[in-house]
């Protein structure tokens, strides 16, 4: 028997507060924050050891903003408040529903927030969502009325008595803020920062370690907020008009997998002469299934692609020479963020250097390294749970299971915390061999512009002219400064000399 979906008695008259977990972050405290786990994507797990060259930026809680846009009831969002700010909000105003979104390592903060809500707002209904919903026994860990796993828009609409099947309204939000390069704040002009675009959630690839896939149903499952290219094009035109942007960060685990939608979007962009740029996530096999000219005209200028490891058995990599693919994409001006795993089943202390060397041989513009981590809800977690190799939380706190520290289980070959140094070695080796990501980024942008600056399609020419603009000033200056800093490092200096010469020749 299927239980009835809860419906709030006040419906859309209910006053709602949605909040992310409280700060401060990136420091060790009693609520589960960790100094090693900053609230910055790049600084945390991509450009981690690059010092002044690390790309620094912050991102909004896009899930909460998307929810807010689709709730007809009055709704307030607190985005990364301090604990004092959260307390002040729930002490000074009355809410009927309070929702908190979090990832699993922040369970201690959610626990504290629920306690405070019960103290100051005893009549409020507490709703918890996000990846934390995948955690086993979460109902016993925190005092909440509802734990929402999966599509929060549909759940909240039903809870408010709204039409759950109504079209999804997209928030008009920039993808990032507070960007700094080489310690200098980037002063964006209107249109410089991409809009966030969320066409779908979940991933049909269903990799055994993927929390996002697990949260939305697992292998073969996903939720399209916009089924057709026409719907998506309309949303993008709206964002272009509201925010004055021309680029989109597409927050979709495998955007190009939905081929019919992507190609219809391409048709509309050509019909309406849209010169947009898109930053996307895509698996290697899906990327390779498109013609290069399709990717270029669609505006794909940056792609996050899972490389995982040379001997990994993931279907998304089957039959793909990822090193050749990366080189090909870069030759067309498409920047690549490659993602590799440290600690796959066959990784050992004896072969880990070879594993790392293979990863960095891709020479991607950016490279993410993550520990092979069995997050709750994933097939990998179930495997380790069944074979008894998971550490109990009393031995390995959940706050430390974030993929940038140590394994939360007993690895077959890697023991005694060796993985912590292996991970650092991977980041450092990539930095030492391939140089700062900023240099690689400049190189790829220049390659794209040189290839397409005289292209017969005006929209393609216009996009590459827009993307290359920083090379005429800011990036050229940064490259000159990096060249000075690396004097004495012949390996990196040669790369920078060659690139700086090419920039001077081009402009």
C-alpha positions in Angstrom: 0.0 0.0 0.0 1.4 3.4 -1.0 1.0 6.1 1.7 -0.7 9.4 0.7 1.7 12.3 0.0 1.6 14.8 2.9 -0.2 18.1 2.3 0.2 21.1 4.5 -3.1 22.4 5.9 -2.3 26.0 4.9 -1.4 25.2 1.3 0.1 28.1 -0.5 -0.7 30.4 2.5 2.1 28.7 4.4 5.2 30.8 5.1 8.3 28.9 4.0 12.0 29.3 4.9 14.6 27.4 2.9 18.2 27.3 4.1 21.5 25.8 3.3 23.7 24.7 6.2 25.3 27.4 8.4 28.9 28.6 8.4 31.6 29.2 9.0 33.2 26.7 6.7 36.7 25.3 6.1 37.6 25.1 9.7 37.5 22.3 12.2 34.5 22.6 14.6 32.1 20.6 16.7 29.4 20.7 14.0 31.4 18.8 11.4 33.2 21.5 9.4 36.7 20.6 8.2 39.6 22.8 7.4 40.5 20.5 4.6 37.1 20.7 2.9 36.5 24.4 1.9 33.2 25.5 0.4 34.9 26.2 -3.0 34.7 23.7 -5.8 38.0 24.5 -7.5 40.1 25.3 -4.4 38.8 22.1 -2.8 39.2 19.5 -5.5 40.6 20.9 -8.7 43.3 23.6 -8.3 44.0 22.5 -4.7 47.8 22.9 -4.7 48.1 25.7 -7.2 48.5 28.5 -4.6 48.0 31.9 -6.1 47.1 30.3 -9.4 44.1 28.5 -7.9 40.8 29.6 -9.4 38.8 31.0 -6.5 35.0 31.5 -6.6 31.8 30.8 -4.8 28.4 29.4 -5.9 24.8 29.8 -4.8 22.5 27.1 -3.5 20.9 26.6 -6.9 18.6 23.8 -5.7 17.0 26.2 -3.1 16.6 29.0 -5.7 15.0 26.6 -8.1 12.6 25.4 -5.4 11.7 29.0 -4.4 10.9 29.8 -8.0 8.3 26.9 -8.1 6.6 27.4 -4.8 3.5 29.6 -4.9 3.6 30.2 -1.2 5.7 33.1 0.3 9.2 31.7 0.4 12.5 33.1 1.9 15.9 31.7 1.1 18.9 31.9 3.4 22.0 31.0 1.4 24.9 29.9 3.5 24.0 31.9 6.6 26.1 32.1 9.8 24.7 30.2 12.8 23.8 33.6 14.4 22.1 34.7 11.2 20.0 31.5 11.1 19.0 31.9 14.7 18.1 35.5 14.2 15.8 34.6 11.3 13.9 31.9 13.2 13.7 33.9 16.3 12.4 37.1 14.7 9.9 35.7 12.1 7.3 32.9 12.1 7.4 30.2 9.5 5.1 27.3 8.9 7.6 25.2 7.0 11.4 25.2 7.3 13.5 23.3 4.8 17.2 22.6 5.0 19.4 21.2 2.2 22.7 19.5 2.8 25.3 17.0 1.7 26.0 14.0 4.0 29.3 15.4 5.6 27.1 18.2 7.0 24.8 16.0 9.0 26.0 17.5 12.3 25.0 21.0 11.1 21.6 19.8 10.0 21.1 18.1 13.4 21.9 21.4 15.2 19.6 23.4 12.9 16.7 21.0 13.6 17.3 21.4 17.3 17.2 25.1 17.0 14.0 25.0 14.9 12.3 22.9 17.5 13.4 25.4 20.1 12.3 28.6 18.4 9.7 27.4 15.9 8.0 24.4 17.6 5.0 24.5 15.3 7.0 24.5 12.1 7.2 21.5 9.8 10.8 20.6 9.2 11.7 19.3 5.7 15.2 18.0 4.9 16.5 17.4 1.4 19.6 17.1 -0.8 22.2 14.4 -0.8 21.8 13.9 2.9 18.6 12.1 2.1 20.7 9.2 0.9 22.2 8.6 4.3 21.0 5.4 6.0 19.2 5.9 9.3 18.8 9.7 8.7 15.4 9.6 10.4 17.0 8.5 13.6 19.9 10.9 13.4 17.9 14.2 13.0 14.6 15.4 14.2 12.7 16.2 11.0 9.2 15.7 9.8 10.0 14.8 6.2 13.1 13.6 4.4 12.8 14.3 0.7 14.9 12.2 -1.7 14.8 13.0 -5.4 12.7 15.7 -7.1 12.0 18.4 -4.5 10.0 20.6 -6.9 7.4 17.9 -7.4 7.4 17.0 -3.7 6.9 20.6 -2.5 4.2 21.4 -5.1 2.2 18.4 -3.9 2.9 19.4 -0.3 1.5 22.9 -1.0 -1.5 21.6 -2.9 -0.1 22.9 -6.3 -0.2 21.2 -9.6 2.9 19.0 -9.5 3.0 18.8 -13.3 3.0 22.5 -14.0 6.0 23.8 -16.2 9.1 24.3 -14.2 10.0 28.0 -13.7 13.8 28.6 -13.9 15.4 31.2 -11.6 17.6 33.9 -13.2 20.9 33.5 -11.3 24.5 33.9 -12.1 26.6 30.7 -11.9 29.3 32.1 -9.6 30.5 35.2 -7.7 33.5 36.4 -5.8 35.9 35.2 -8.5 39.6 35.8 -7.8 42.6 35.0 -10.1 46.1 35.3 -8.7 44.5 36.9 -5.6 42.9 39.7 -7.6 39.1 40.1 -7.6 37.7 39.8 -11.1 35.6 42.9 -11.8 33.0 41.4 -14.2 31.3 43.6 -16.7 27.6 42.9 -17.3 27.3 39.7 -19.3 30.7 38.3 -18.3 29.5 35.8 -15.8 27.5 32.8 -17.0 23.9 32.1 -16.0 23.2 28.8 -14.3 21.0 26.5 -16.4 19.4 23.3 -15.0 17.8 21.3 -17.7 17.8 17.9 -15.9 18.8 16.2 -12.7 20.2 12.7 -12.2 22.4 10.7 -14.6 21.4 7.7 -16.7 25.0 6.4 -16.7 24.7 5.2 -13.2 28.3 4.9 -12.3 28.7 2.8 -9.1 30.2 5.8 -7.1 27.8 8.5 -8.3 25.7 10.1 -5.5 23.7 12.2 -8.0 22.6 9.2 -10.0 21.6 7.4 -6.8 19.6 10.4 -5.5 17.4 10.5 -8.6 16.8 6.8 -9.1 20.1 5.2 -10.2 21.2 3.8 -13.6 18.9 4.6 -16.5 16.9 7.2 -14.5 16.9 11.0 -14.7 14.4 13.9 -14.5 14.1 16.4 -17.4 12.7 19.7 -16.2 12.7 20.7 -19.9 11.9 17.9 -22.3 12.4 19.6 -25.6 14.9 21.9 -27.2 12.1 24.5 -27.8 11.4 24.6 -24.0 15.1 25.0 -23.2 15.6 27.6 -25.8 12.8 29.7 -24.4 14.3 29.5 -20.9 17.7 30.5 -22.2 16.3 33.5 -24.1 14.6 34.5 -20.8 17.9 34.3 -18.9 19.7 36.2 -21.6 17.1 39.0 -21.4 16.9 39.2 -17.6 20.6 38.9 -16.8 22.2 40.3 -20.0 24.3 37.2 -20.4 25.5 35.2 -23.4 27.0 32.2 -21.6 25.4 29.4 -19.6 26.9 27.0 -17.0 24.7 23.9 -17.6 24.2 22.1 -14.4 23.2 18.7 -15.8 25.2 15.6 -15.2 25.2 14.6 -18.9 23.6 17.3 -20.9 24.6 16.0 -24.3 23.1 12.6 -23.6 19.7 14.0 -24.4 20.6 14.2 -28.0 17.2 15.1 -29.5 16.9 18.1 -27.2 20.5 19.3 -27.8 20.2 19.1 -31.6 16.9 20.9 -31.6 18.5 23.6 -29.4 21.2 23.8 -32.0 18.6 24.3 -34.8 17.0 27.1 -32.9 20.3 28.8 -32.1 21.1 28.7 -35.8 17.7 30.0 -36.8 17.7 32.9 -34.4 21.5 33.7 -34.8 22.3 33.1 -31.1 26.0 33.3 -30.3 25.9 31.6 -26.9 28.6 29.8 -25.0 27.9 26.7 -22.9 29.9 25.0 -20.2 28.6 21.4 -19.8 29.2 18.1 -18.2 29.5 15.1 -20.5 30.7 11.5 -20.6 33.4 10.8 -23.2 31.4 8.4 -25.4 28.5 10.9 -25.6 30.9 13.7 -26.5 32.5 11.6 -29.2 29.1 10.8 -30.8 28.7 14.5 -31.9 30.4 16.0 -34.8 32.9 18.7 -33.8 31.1 21.3 -35.8 27.9 20.5 -33.9 29.7 21.1 -30.6 31.2 24.3 -31.8 28.0 25.8 -33.2 26.1 24.7 -30.1 28.6 26.9 -28.2 30.2 24.1 -26.1 33.3 26.0 -24.9 34.1 24.0 -21.7 33.4 20.4 -20.7 33.7 18.5 -17.5 34.5 14.9 -18.4 35.1 11.8 -16.3 38.4 10.1 -17.2 38.3 8.0 -14.0 41.3 5.8 -14.7 43.1 3.9 -17.5 41.8 0.4 -16.4 38.4 1.5 -15.2 35.5 -0.5 -16.7 32.9 2.2 -17.0 30.8 1.9 -20.1 30.9 5.7 -20.6 34.6 5.3 -21.5 34.4 2.1 -23.5 36.2 2.4 -26.8 37.3 6.0 -26.3 40.9 7.2 -26.5 40.5 9.9 -23.9 43.9 11.5 -24.5 43.2 11.9 -28.2 39.7 13.2 -27.4 41.0 15.8 -25.0 43.6 17.0 -27.5 41.1 17.2 -30.2 38.6 19.2 -28.1 41.3 21.6 -27.0 42.4 22.2 -30.6 38.9 23.5 -31.3 39.0 25.9 -28.3 37.0 23.6 -25.9 38.5 23.7 -22.4 38.5 20.4 -20.6 38.2 19.7 -16.9 39.2 16.0 -16.6 38.2 14.0 -13.5 40.3 11.1 -12.2 39.8 8.7 -9.3 42.5 7.7 -6.8 41.9 4.4 -5.1 40.1 2.2 -7.6 40.1 -1.5 -6.7 43.3 -2.3 -8.6 45.3 0.7 -7.3 48.2 -0.2 -5.1 51.2 1.7 -3.6 53.3 0.1 -6.2 51.3 1.3 -9.3 49.9 4.6 -8.0 52.6 6.7 -9.6 51.9 5.1 -13.0 48.1 5.7 -12.4 48.8 9.4 -11.7 51.2 9.8 -14.7 48.5 8.4 -17.0 45.9 10.8 -15.6 48.1 13.9 -16.0 49.3 12.8 -19.5 45.9 14.1 -20.7 47.1 17.6 -20.0 43.6 18.8 -19.4 43.0 22.5 -18.7 41.9 21.6 -15.2 42.1 18.2 -13.4 40.0 17.0 -10.5 41.2 14.2 -8.4 38.9 12.5 -5.9 39.2 9.4 -3.7 37.1 6.4 -4.6 34.4 7.0 -2.1 31.4 4.8 -1.3 28.8 7.4 -0.5 25.5 6.2 1.0 22.9 5.2 -1.5 25.4 4.2 -4.2 26.0 0.7 -5.5 29.6 1.1 -4.3 28.4 1.8 -0.8 26.2 -1.3 -0.8 29.1 -3.4 -2.0 31.3 -2.3 0.9 28.4 -2.6 3.4 27.8 -6.2 2.4 31.4 -7.2 2.6 31.8 -5.4 6.0 34.7 -3.2 4.9 33.1 0.1 5.9 34.5 1.9 8.9 31.9 2.6 11.6 31.2 6.3 12.1 32.7 6.1 15.6 36.0 5.3 13.9 35.7 7.4 10.8 33.3 10.4 11.2 30.9 11.1 8.4 32.2 14.7 8.3 35.5 13.3 7.0 34.0 11.3 4.1 34.2 14.0 1.5 36.7 12.5 -1.0 39.6 14.8 -0.2 41.0 13.1 2.9 41.0 9.4 3.5 39.0 6.3 2.6 35.9 5.6 4.7 36.5 1.8 4.3 39.3 -0.7 4.3 40.9 -0.6 0.8 42.3 -4.0 -0.4 45.7 -2.6 -1.1 46.1 0.9 0.3 46.4 1.1 4.1 47.2 3.3 7.0 46.1 6.6 5.4 48.5 6.4 2.5 45.8 7.7 0.2 45.9 11.1 1.8 49.4 11.6 0.4 48.7 9.9 -2.9 45.9 12.4 -3.5 48.2 15.4 -2.8 50.8 13.8 -5.1 48.3 13.6 -7.9 47.5 17.3 -7.7 51.1 18.3 -7.3 52.3 16.1 -10.1 49.7 17.6 -12.5 50.8 21.1 -11.4 54.5 20.4 -11.8 54.2 18.7 -15.2 51.5 20.7 -16.9 51.8 24.1 -15.1 49.2 26.4 -13.8 45.7 25.7 -15.1 45.4 29.4 -16.0 48.3 28.9 -18.6 46.5 25.9 -20.0 43.2 27.7 -20.2 44.8 30.6 -22.1 46.5 28.2 -24.5 43.2 26.5 -25.3 41.3 29.7 -25.8 44.0 31.0 -28.2 43.8 27.7 -30.2 40.1 28.1 -30.6 40.3 31.7 -31.7 43.1 31.1 -34.2 41.1 28.3 -35.7 37.7 30.1 -35.9 38.5 33.8 -36.1 37.8 33.8 -39.9 35.0 31.3 -39.8 32.2 32.0 -42.4 29.5 31.7 -39.6 29.2 35.1 -38.0 27.9 33.6 -34.7 30.9 31.3 -34.4 33.3 34.2 -35.1 31.5 36.4 -32.6 31.6 33.8 -29.8 35.3 33.2 -30.2 36.0 36.9 -30.4 34.2 37.4 -27.1 36.0 34.5 -25.4 39.4 35.7 -26.5 38.9 39.3 -25.4 40.7 38.8 -22.0 43.9 37.6 -23.9 44.3 41.1 -25.2 44.8 42.5 -21.7 44.2 40.7 -18.4 45.3 37.2 -19.4 48.3 38.5 -21.3 49.4 40.4 -18.2 48.9 37.3 -16.0 50.9 35.2 -18.5 53.7 37.7 -18.4 53.7 37.7 -14.6 53.7 33.9 -14.4 56.6 33.8 -16.8 58.6 36.0 -14.4 57.6 33.8 -11.4 58.7 30.6 -13.1 62.2 31.8 -14.0 64.5 28.9 -13.2 61.9 26.3 -14.0 63.0 25.5 -17.6 60.1 23.0 -18.2 57.3 25.4 -17.4 59.2 28.5 -18.7 59.4 26.9 -22.2 55.6 26.4 -22.3 55.0 30.0 -21.1 57.5 31.5 -23.5 55.9 29.7 -26.5 52.4 30.7 -25.4 53.4 34.4 -24.7 55.0 34.6 -28.1 51.9 33.3 -29.7 49.7 35.8 -27.8 52.0 38.6 -28.9 51.8 37.4 -32.6 48.1 37.1 -32.5 47.4 40.6 -31.0 
